[in-house]
Amino acid sequence: MNEWLVTAAVLLLSLVPCGVVCARAAPIDRLVALELAVVVDVVILLVLAQGFRRDIYFDVALVLAFLSFAGALVFIRFVERWV
């Protein structure tokens, strides 16, 4: 196990507070936590790609970064009725 995989495991633990906020907060705070979780996920995928020395995994992180913006727009559209 190299230092990249250890870093990915530590970053994975940082998703727990984001999940708690997504489960219990107001809708706007949920959106912020969701976006933060996506940023952390992208970083985790980039670290894993470096740790496994697979260039193709960088594409997965790139696709997730692009799709997270669309997902946030859908989330905003869904909750705008209550905000």
URGI-V725842 format. One record per residue. N is the residue number from 0. RES is the residue in one small letter. SS is DSSP state (alpha for helix, beta for strand, coil for the rest). PSI is psi in degrees with one decimal (999 if undefined). D_LAST is the distance of its C-alpha to the last C-alpha in Angstrom with 2 decimals. Layout:
<<N,RES,SS,PSI,D_LAST> <N,RES,SS,PSI,D_LAST>>
This chain:
<<0,m,coil,126.6,46.35> <1,n,coil,177.8,45.72> <2,e,alpha,-24.0,43.52> <3,w,alpha,-40.5,40.89> <4,l,alpha,-33.6,40.29> <5,v,alpha,-41.9,40.18> <6,t,alpha,-40.8,37.56> <7,a,alpha,-37.9,35.46> <8,a,alpha,-39.1,35.79> <9,v,alpha,-41.5,34.70> <10,l,alpha,-31.1,31.66> <11,l,alpha,-33.7,30.81> <12,l,alpha,-23.9,30.60> <13,s,coil,-7.2,27.92> <14,l,alpha,-16.2,25.50> <15,v,alpha,-48.2,25.54> <16,p,alpha,-34.5,23.27> <17,c,alpha,-39.1,20.74> <18,g,alpha,-37.6,20.90> <19,v,alpha,-43.7,20.49> <20,v,alpha,-39.6,17.31> <21,c,alpha,-28.3,15.96> <22,a,alpha,-27.8,16.99> <23,r,alpha,-2.7,15.93> <24,a,coil,-179.3,13.18> <25,a,coil,160.5,9.46> <26,p,alpha,-40.0,7.66> <27,i,alpha,-39.7,8.21> <28,d,alpha,-33.7,11.61> <29,r,alpha,-40.3,12.32> <30,l,alpha,-42.6,12.15> <31,v,alpha,-42.9,14.50> <32,a,alpha,-36.9,16.71> <33,l,alpha,-44.0,16.92> <34,e,alpha,-38.5,18.06> <35,l,alpha,-40.1,20.45> <36,a,alpha,-37.2,21.82> <37,v,alpha,-39.9,22.55> <38,v,alpha,-43.0,24.36> <39,v,alpha,-38.9,26.37> <40,d,alpha,-42.5,27.13> <41,v,alpha,-42.9,28.47> <42,v,alpha,-41.0,30.61> <43,i,alpha,-44.0,31.89> <44,l,alpha,-37.5,32.89> <45,l,alpha,-40.5,34.65> <46,v,alpha,-40.3,36.50> <47,l,alpha,-38.4,37.52> <48,a,alpha,-40.6,38.78> <49,q,alpha,-39.0,40.88> <50,g,alpha,-37.3,42.04> <51,f,alpha,-5.3,43.20> <52,r,coil,47.2,44.54> <53,r,coil,113.2,42.95> <54,d,coil,-25.4,41.83> <55,i,alpha,-25.5,40.15> <56,y,alpha,-19.4,37.46> <57,f,alpha,-32.5,36.24> <58,d,alpha,-34.7,35.14> <59,v,alpha,-42.6,32.89> <60,a,alpha,-38.4,31.08> <61,l,alpha,-43.0,30.81> <62,v,alpha,-41.1,29.37> <63,l,alpha,-39.0,26.76> <64,a,alpha,-41.0,25.75> <65,f,alpha,-40.3,25.37> <66,l,alpha,-22.6,23.52> <67,s,alpha,-33.9,20.96> <68,f,alpha,-43.8,19.63> <69,a,alpha,-38.0,19.32> <70,g,alpha,-37.1,17.71> <71,a,alpha,-38.6,14.97> <72,l,alpha,-39.7,14.38> <73,v,alpha,-41.3,14.33> <74,f,alpha,-43.0,11.88> <75,i,alpha,-41.8,9.38> <76,r,alpha,-37.1,10.32> <77,f,alpha,-41.8,9.98> <78,v,alpha,0.4,6.50> <79,e,coil,-16.9,5.10> <80,r,coil,-33.3,5.80> <81,w,coil,-11.2,3.80> <82,v,coil,999,0.00>>
